[in-house]
Each structure stands twice: as structure tokens, then as C-alpha cells.
Amino acid sequence: MDADAIATAVIAVGFHDLTFASVAERLGVGQATLYRHASNRDELVRLGLDRALRTAEWPGLEGEWRPLLERWAVAAWRVWEQHPGAVLELTRGVVPWSIVLLADRVGAALVERGFTARAAVLAVDLVFDLTADSRRGVEILDAPMVAQDGRVREVLEKQWRTPSAARADSVAAQVHDEMILAITADPFDWFHGKLRIVLAGIAQELAGDDADAERIHDDDQTTRATGTLR
């Protein structure tokens, strides 16, 4: 038994149901034997997360910075989607070394496209934080509420659909209606909308000379197509 075998067992058991007993049973060993290779549950989680990230299909690093970051954010979303519970473990502080190496790769690609090292790190951090936080929100909303006989999302939707005291044509009522649409929207589409806003902010605040040239090119294309400035 080695670390890779343990990591494979962790993935097979799943992060939601992860215990020493379940992993030991999957491996066909006693818990005492497993303890000799992983001293606590967090170590099991770290091994599983590391394998999930190392074996995932990541996109290439070619092309302009904006579609590159977008591809990597979507790929990260799909990894967390494929392994329910994994992002909850990550966001509570169990961080495998492989995620640092992935961030380094993407950050270096941004520097090659005109970002400063600091701006590249901030951009990568923003995009991957958004991705993890969005997936975490989905898993929380999709969790069951036994006492309420439904998922958190469904219970909240029912509560929010309770008629408001505000006039139907008021600004508050319009915002309330949009909140209901947000919680019932396709989770990936909602995440992707937020991602595009973050990417626009990165273009405005962090992009270097080469990245600025890309943005100016995009603006010129839009101006030619619409006849107006963005």
C-alpha cells in the first residue's frame, strides 16, 4: 500500500463519505495499518485532492490571456463538479501541493503575456477563488434539509416566493424577483456570468502592456462592428 493507492481509495469512497474506516475497508486493511501512512483525516483528504487535480484534464496554455484564464476556470469548475465534497474540503483549508503547481503554471503564462508577477498572482487567485467559492455555494444550496423536506435551494426559493409587502412595481420587488431567478438559474451559467465580470476587471486593472494591446484590439473590433465605443 502506498500514497497513490490510498488516494485512489479516497476518490472511490468520495469526499462526502470519507472516514478512516471507509478508506481502510476499501483498501482491505485495518485502520491501524492505514494510520501508519496517513496520520489523520486531513491527510486522506489532501491525498485525494492531489490525485483529483493531478489526473484531471487541464487545458493548454496557448493563446491570449483572457480565453486562457476562462478555459482554466471552467476546467477547475468541472473538477470540483466531478468530485462532490472536494471543494468544501479545499475551502476549509486542506490545500494539496498540486494546486500550487497549477497556479504557478497559469501565473507564469500570464507573465509571458505582459502581466507583472504580482498582477498575475492576483488574477489567478481571483479567478480560482471565484470558481471554488461558486462550486462551494452550489453544494451548500443543493444539500438536503431533512427538517424542511427538500434541498436548501428549494427551501430558500419557497421562502423567497412568499409575497412581499413591497409594491409589485417597486425597485425592491424587482430586485427580489431577480434574486429568485439567481437562485433558480443554472449554476454554471450564473458562475460563468460572474467569471466574465471578473475577467473584465482583470483586463481593466491588472493586465500588462501585451494584455492591454489585446483589450484595445477587442475594443476596436467592437467599435467597427457597432459604430460605438464600449
LINCORUR-V355354 format. One record per residue. N is the residue number from 1. RES is the residue in one small letter. SS is DSSP state (helix for helix, strand for strand, loop for the rest). Layout:
n->N res->RES ss->SS
n->N res->RES ss->SS
This chain:
n->1 res->m ss->loop
n->2 res->d ss->loop
n->3 res->a ss->helix
n->4 res->d ss->helix
n->5 res->a ss->helix
n->6 res->i ss->helix
n->7 res->a ss->helix
n->8 res->t ss->helix
n->9 res->a ss->helix
n->10 res->v ss->helix
n->11 res->i ss->helix
n->12 res->a ss->helix
n->13 res->v ss->helix
n->14 res->g ss->loop
n->15 res->f ss->loop
n->16 res->h ss->loop
n->17 res->d ss->loop
n->18 res->l ss->loop
n->19 res->t ss->loop
n->20 res->f ss->helix
n->21 res->a ss->helix
n->22 res->s ss->helix
n->23 res->v ss->helix
n->24 res->a ss->helix
n->25 res->e ss->helix
n->26 res->r ss->helix
n->27 res->l ss->helix
n->28 res->g ss->loop
n->29 res->v ss->loop
n->30 res->g ss->loop
n->31 res->q ss->helix
n->32 res->a ss->helix
n->33 res->t ss->helix
n->34 res->l ss->helix
n->35 res->y ss->helix
n->36 res->r ss->loop
n->37 res->h ss->loop
n->38 res->a ss->loop
n->39 res->s ss->loop
n->40 res->n ss->loop
n->41 res->r ss->helix
n->42 res->d ss->helix
n->43 res->e ss->helix
n->44 res->l ss->helix
n->45 res->v ss->helix
n->46 res->r ss->helix
n->47 res->l ss->helix
n->48 res->g ss->helix
n->49 res->l ss->helix
n->50 res->d ss->helix
n->51 res->r ss->helix
n->52 res->a ss->helix
n->53 res->l ss->helix
n->54 res->r ss->helix
n->55 res->t ss->loop
n->56 res->a ss->loop
n->57 res->e ss->loop
n->58 res->w ss->loop
n->59 res->p ss->loop
n->60 res->g ss->loop
n->61 res->l ss->loop
n->62 res->e ss->loop
n->63 res->g ss->loop
n->64 res->e ss->loop
n->65 res->w ss->helix
n->66 res->r ss->helix
n->67 res->p ss->helix
n->68 res->l ss->helix
n->69 res->l ss->helix
n->70 res->e ss->helix
n->71 res->r ss->helix
n->72 res->w ss->helix
n->73 res->a ss->helix
n->74 res->v ss->helix
n->75 res->a ss->helix
n->76 res->a ss->helix
n->77 res->w ss->helix
n->78 res->r ss->helix
n->79 res->v ss->helix
n->80 res->w ss->helix
n->81 res->e ss->helix
n->82 res->q ss->helix
n->83 res->h ss->loop
n->84 res->p ss->loop
n->85 res->g ss->loop
n->86 res->a ss->helix
n->87 res->v ss->helix
n->88 res->l ss->helix
n->89 res->e ss->helix
n->90 res->l ss->helix
n->91 res->t ss->helix
n->92 res->r ss->loop
n->93 res->g ss->loop
n->94 res->v ss->loop
n->95 res->v ss->loop
n->96 res->p ss->loop
n->97 res->w ss->helix
n->98 res->s ss->helix
n->99 res->i ss->helix
n->100 res->v ss->helix
n->101 res->l ss->helix
n->102 res->l ss->helix
n->103 res->a ss->helix
n->104 res->d ss->helix
n->105 res->r ss->helix
n->106 res->v ss->helix
n->107 res->g ss->helix
n->108 res->a ss->helix
n->109 res->a ss->helix
n->110 res->l ss->helix
n->111 res->v ss->helix
n->112 res->e ss->loop
n->113 res->r ss->loop
n->114 res->g ss->loop
n->115 res->f ss->loop
n->116 res->t ss->loop
n->117 res->a ss->helix
n->118 res->r ss->helix
n->119 res->a ss->helix
n->120 res->a ss->helix
n->121 res->v ss->helix
n->122 res->l ss->helix
n->123 res->a ss->helix
n->124 res->v ss->helix
n->125 res->d ss->helix
n->126 res->l ss->helix
n->127 res->v ss->helix
n->128 res->f ss->helix
n->129 res->d ss->helix
n->130 res->l ss->helix
n->131 res->t ss->helix
n->132 res->a ss->helix
n->133 res->d ss->helix
n->134 res->s ss->helix
n->135 res->r ss->helix
n->136 res->r ss->helix
n->137 res->g ss->helix
n->138 res->v ss->helix
n->139 res->e ss->helix
n->140 res->i ss->helix
n->141 res->l ss->helix
n->142 res->d ss->loop
n->143 res->a ss->loop
n->144 res->p ss->strand
n->145 res->m ss->strand
n->146 res->v ss->helix
n->147 res->a ss->helix
n->148 res->q ss->helix
n->149 res->d ss->loop
n->150 res->g ss->strand
n->151 res->r ss->strand
n->152 res->v ss->helix
n->153 res->r ss->helix
n->154 res->e ss->helix
n->155 res->v ss->helix
n->156 res->l ss->helix
n->157 res->e ss->helix
n->158 res->k ss->helix
n->159 res->q ss->helix
n->160 res->w ss->helix
n->161 res->r ss->loop
n->162 res->t ss->loop
n->163 res->p ss->loop
n->164 res->s ss->loop
n->165 res->a ss->loop
n->166 res->a ss->loop
n->167 res->r ss->loop
n->168 res->a ss->loop
n->169 res->d ss->loop
n->170 res->s ss->loop
n->171 res->v ss->helix
n->172 res->a ss->helix
n->173 res->a ss->helix
n->174 res->q ss->helix
n->175 res->v ss->helix
n->176 res->h ss->helix
n->177 res->d ss->helix
n->178 res->e ss->helix
n->179 res->m ss->helix
n->180 res->i ss->helix
n->181 res->l ss->helix
n->182 res->a ss->helix
n->183 res->i ss->helix
n->184 res->t ss->helix
n->185 res->a ss->loop
n->186 res->d ss->loop
n->187 res->p ss->helix
n->188 res->f ss->helix
n->189 res->d ss->helix
n->190 res->w ss->helix
n->191 res->f ss->helix
n->192 res->h ss->helix
n->193 res->g ss->helix
n->194 res->k ss->helix
n->195 res->l ss->helix
n->196 res->r ss->helix
n->197 res->i ss->helix
n->198 res->v ss->helix
n->199 res->l ss->helix
n->200 res->a ss->helix
n->201 res->g ss->helix
n->202 res->i ss->helix
n->203 res->a ss->helix
n->204 res->q ss->helix
n->205 res->e ss->helix
n->206 res->l ss->loop
n->207 res->a ss->loop
n->208 res->g ss->loop
n->209 res->d ss->helix
n->210 res->d ss->helix
n->211 res->a ss->helix
n->212 res->d ss->helix
n->213 res->a ss->helix
n->214 res->e ss->helix
n->215 res->r ss->helix
n->216 res->i ss->helix
n->217 res->h ss->helix
n->218 res->d ss->helix
n->219 res->d ss->helix
n->220 res->d ss->helix
n->221 res->q ss->helix
n->222 res->t ss->helix
n->223 res->t ss->helix
n->224 res->r ss->helix
n->225 res->a ss->helix
n->226 res->t ss->helix
n->227 res->g ss->loop
n->228 res->t ss->loop
n->229 res->l ss->loop
n->230 res->r ss->loop
